[in-house]
Structures are given as structure tokens and as C-alpha cells.
Amino acid sequence: MKKHNLSNRTKIIIIIMVVFLALVFLGFFTDILQENPIYEGGFWLSVLGWMASMYFDGKKEA
């Protein structure tokens, strides 16, 4: 089984994605934060960044 080493760029994007996901869930299920489209937009933007970063990481290995 091949082990994938993620670049630091990808790790940072994944951390940002998890933070936005936590904000989205807090906005949905608690009264601590109000629902905000910026949280969902940030999450989807980080997903696109993650996909691009994984693509470029694959290019480095070839």
C-alpha cells in the first residue's frame, strides 16, 4: 500500500477546511454563532483549494 505524504500547503488547507466546517455546524446547531453564508463559502473555497493542492502534489511525484 502506498503512503501519501501531504505537503504543508495541503495540510494548512485541510486545517482551514475543518475550521470552516466547524463554524458551519456551530451555526446550524447552536445559538453561539448565527448562520452565515461566509462560513459555507469559505468551506467550499477551501475544498477547491484542497483539490488543486492535491493535484499539484500528484504532479510533483511523477
C-alpha positions as CSV (number, residue, x, y, z in Angstrom):
1,M,0.0,0.0,0.0
2,K,1.4,3.4,-1.0
3,K,1.6,6.0,1.7
4,H,0.7,9.6,0.6
5,N,2.8,12.3,2.1
6,L,0.9,15.6,2.1
7,S,2.6,18.9,1.5
8,N,2.5,21.6,4.1
9,R,0.3,23.6,1.8
10,T,-2.3,20.8,1.7
11,K,-2.2,20.3,5.5
12,I,-2.9,24.0,6.0
13,I,-5.8,23.9,3.6
14,I,-7.3,20.9,5.3
15,I,-7.0,22.7,8.7
16,I,-8.8,25.7,7.3
17,M,-11.5,23.4,5.8
18,V,-12.0,21.8,9.2
19,V,-12.3,25.2,10.9
20,F,-14.9,26.4,8.4
21,L,-16.8,23.1,8.7
22,A,-16.9,23.5,12.5
23,L,-18.2,27.1,12.1
24,V,-20.9,25.8,9.7
25,F,-22.0,23.2,12.2
26,L,-21.9,25.6,15.1
27,G,-24.1,28.0,13.1
28,F,-26.6,25.2,12.3
29,F,-26.9,23.5,15.6
30,T,-26.2,26.1,18.3
31,D,-27.1,29.7,19.3
32,I,-23.4,30.6,19.8
33,L,-23.0,31.6,16.2
34,Q,-25.5,32.8,13.7
35,E,-25.8,31.1,10.3
36,N,-23.5,32.9,7.9
37,P,-23.0,32.2,4.2
38,I,-19.4,33.3,4.6
39,Y,-18.7,30.1,6.6
40,E,-20.2,27.8,3.9
41,G,-18.5,29.8,1.1
42,G,-15.1,29.5,2.9
43,F,-15.6,25.8,3.3
44,W,-16.3,25.3,-0.4
45,L,-13.4,27.6,-1.4
46,S,-11.1,25.5,0.8
47,V,-12.4,22.3,-0.8
48,L,-11.5,23.7,-4.2
49,G,-8.1,24.7,-2.8
50,W,-7.6,21.2,-1.4
51,M,-8.4,19.6,-4.7
52,A,-6.0,21.9,-6.5
53,S,-3.3,21.3,-3.9
54,M,-3.7,17.5,-4.2
55,Y,-3.5,17.8,-8.0
56,F,-0.2,19.7,-7.7
57,D,1.1,17.3,-5.1
58,G,0.5,14.4,-7.6
59,K,2.4,16.3,-10.3
60,K,5.5,16.5,-8.0
61,E,5.6,12.7,-7.6
62,A,5.6,12.0,-11.3
